[in-house]
Amino acid sequence: MSAVVLDSVSKVYPGGQRAVADLSLEIADGEFFVLLGPSGCGKSTTLRMVAGLEEITTGGLWLDGRLANELTPRERNVAMVFQNGALYPHRTVRDNIGFPLEIARADQAEASARVVEMARALGIDPTLDRLPGTLSGGQRQRVAMGRAIIREPAVFLMDEPLSNLDAALRTDLRVEIGGLVRGLGVTTLYVTHDQVEALTLADRIAVLRDGFLEDVGTPPQIYESPATAFVAGFLGAPQINLLAAVPEAVPGEGVVLHLGTQRLVIPWTDPRAEHVAGHHAATVILGIRSDALRPTGDPHLGPVLSGGIRTLEYHGHEWLAHIDAGVTVVDAAEVGRRVRPEPAAAGRSSGGMAGRALSLLRGGRREAAGPEPAPHVGSHRRAELLARLHSRDGYGQGSHVHLAVDLERVLIFGRDGHRVDPVLR
Ligand SMILES: Nc1ncnc2c1ncn2[C@@H]1O[C@H](COP(=O)(O)OP(=O)(O)OP(=O)(O)O)[C@@H](O)[C@H]1O
């Protein structure tokens, strides 16, 4: 077992592509640590640097208190499981699982007993004499896991091990991996872009974006109290409502947040009020999860947002209301982005509501015509607010709805996407 420490680690690929930027993480001995983020954010590169498959450009990697930058993959005593299992196709399941023991020249009788034991633990003992090509995706991943576990490494490195499996199998194997790895107590670094995997498996999660660390914390910390609007937008389904608002500090009342013609008030007794007051007359971003909005009959009782239902979607256990509320939606993917989008992703329309939000977030500054791509601020969503309704309750398309806002759960971010109030970790 081993602690893993990354100290200001950066990776620039030949050709100048910077994949990881100044990343510092401390992963405790025995911790199940998940690297989460969208495609291209540098998760796999980070994992491969820890494995020794990719050179570290600058910074230090420490494994069990030892500087490991120059160690070979074998010297690091880590085991990696890839997305596709990566098994030897001409070797049986038995030989694939036993391969690390064969390399280590372990006692043959003892090795074969351990292989059988491992296969039993993973529920693949009936397949021991089959070739990988005859296995299902889930069975192949179990074999890959078995091969990684059997050598009792100091660190497990898993790169999206479930992403090629169908949803049901993914859930099953997710539970199994969680149980198995926890049982072994081996430090695990697990890469995924799937928030459910991250939230369910991790002791702690680090969220990466464009190679930078956005946030790190336990699943409840990251979900309930994200450090940035990007993280708030990345976690949770349906996606959090991110709305542009202009704060106005009003003595005796609180900080009034103007959202178009609507308003919410953070009373002075709320510790966030003084922080958001510092953004007086600037633009802030409110993060309101759909379950922090509850239909109410009385628009004058407590904080309320109102709007017209554009669409009602039936989701079985609930209805999802898409509501036009005359508010400006902010695109989580672009707020506070430090890296310019690739040319293909740039140049999307910034007109209409998106354009208004963009100009709000830039303090009304007009975008100069020039080579800099315009960050996309706006929404792909069909309406401005998403709210959950437990029943249809007489609502339909075009109905006017008042939504009581659970103010305690509203997150407030500055225009740079960072929380205005201190983020406790
Ligand atoms: N060998 C390479 N040479 C040059 N650039 C690379 C190389 N490998 C990755 N990159 C770039 O580095 C960035 C990070 O890639 P990486 O594979 O680490 O991201 P990721 O978060 O794991 O993405 P995904 O979820 O799609 O696998 C991307 O912009 C990618 O194009």
The ligand as an SDF file (V2000), in Angstrom:
LIG
                    3D

 31 33  0  0  0  0  0  0  0  0999 V2000
    0.0790   11.3490  -26.9470 N   0  0  0  0  0  0  0  0  0  0  0  0
   -0.4610   12.5600  -27.0010 C   0  0  0  0  0  0  0  0  0  0  0  0
    0.0840   13.5350  -27.7510 N   0  0  0  0  0  0  0  0  0  0  0  0
   -0.4400   14.7810  -27.7970 C   0  0  0  0  0  0  0  0  0  0  0  0
   -1.5380   15.1580  -27.1060 N   0  0  0  0  0  0  0  0  0  0  0  0
   -2.1400   14.2270  -26.3450 C   0  0  0  0  0  0  0  0  0  0  0  0
   -1.6310   12.8810  -26.2450 C   0  0  0  0  0  0  0  0  0  0  0  0
   -2.4330   12.1850  -25.4050 N   0  0  0  0  0  0  0  0  0  0  0  0
   -3.3840   13.0440  -24.9960 C   0  0  0  0  0  0  0  0  0  0  0  0
   -3.2140   14.2640  -25.5490 N   0  0  0  0  0  0  0  0  0  0  0  0
   -4.0260   15.4660  -25.3290 C   0  0  0  0  0  0  0  0  0  0  0  0
   -3.9460   15.8040  -23.9750 O   0  0  0  0  0  0  0  0  0  0  0  0
   -5.2120   16.2480  -23.4970 C   0  0  0  0  0  0  0  0  0  0  0  0
   -5.6380   15.3750  -22.3130 C   0  0  0  0  0  0  0  0  0  0  0  0
   -5.8610   14.0650  -22.8050 O   0  0  0  0  0  0  0  0  0  0  0  0
   -6.2710   12.8600  -21.8290 P   0  0  0  0  0  0  0  0  0  0  0  0
   -6.3720   11.6230  -22.6640 O   0  0  0  0  0  0  0  0  0  0  0  0
   -5.3750   12.8420  -20.6700 O   0  0  0  0  0  0  0  0  0  0  0  0
   -7.7090   13.3360  -21.3810 O   0  0  0  0  0  0  0  0  0  0  0  0
   -8.8790   12.5090  -20.6940 P   0  0  0  0  0  0  0  0  0  0  0  0
   -9.4840   13.4370  -19.7010 O   0  0  0  0  0  0  0  0  0  0  0  0
   -8.3950   11.2180  -20.1960 O   0  0  0  0  0  0  0  0  0  0  0  0
   -9.8800   12.3050  -21.9100 O   0  0  0  0  0  0  0  0  0  0  0  0
  -10.7980   11.0380  -22.2730 P   0  0  0  0  0  0  0  0  0  0  0  0
  -11.8550   10.9390  -21.2090 O   0  0  0  0  0  0  0  0  0  0  0  0
  -11.3620   11.4210  -23.6090 O   0  0  0  0  0  0  0  0  0  0  0  0
   -9.9040    9.8380  -22.3350 O   0  0  0  0  0  0  0  0  0  0  0  0
   -6.1670   16.1920  -24.6660 C   0  0  0  0  0  0  0  0  0  0  0  0
   -6.2360   17.4780  -25.2300 O   0  0  0  0  0  0  0  0  0  0  0  0
   -5.4940   15.2190  -25.6090 C   0  0  0  0  0  0  0  0  0  0  0  0
   -5.8160   15.5160  -26.9360 O   0  0  0  0  0  0  0  0  0  0  0  0
  1  2  1  0
  2  3  1  0
  2  7  2  0
  3  4  2  0
  4  5  1  0
  5  6  2  0
  6  7  1  0
  6 10  1  0
  7  8  1  0
  8  9  2  0
  9 10  1  0
 10 11  1  0
 11 12  1  0
 11 30  1  0
 12 13  1  0
 13 14  1  0
 13 28  1  0
 14 15  1  0
 15 16  1  0
 16 17  2  0
 16 18  1  0
 16 19  1  0
 19 20  1  0
 20 21  2  0
 20 22  1  0
 20 23  1  0
 23 24  1  0
 24 25  2  0
 24 26  1  0
 24 27  1  0
 28 29  1  0
 28 30  1  0
 30 31  1  0
M  END
$$$$
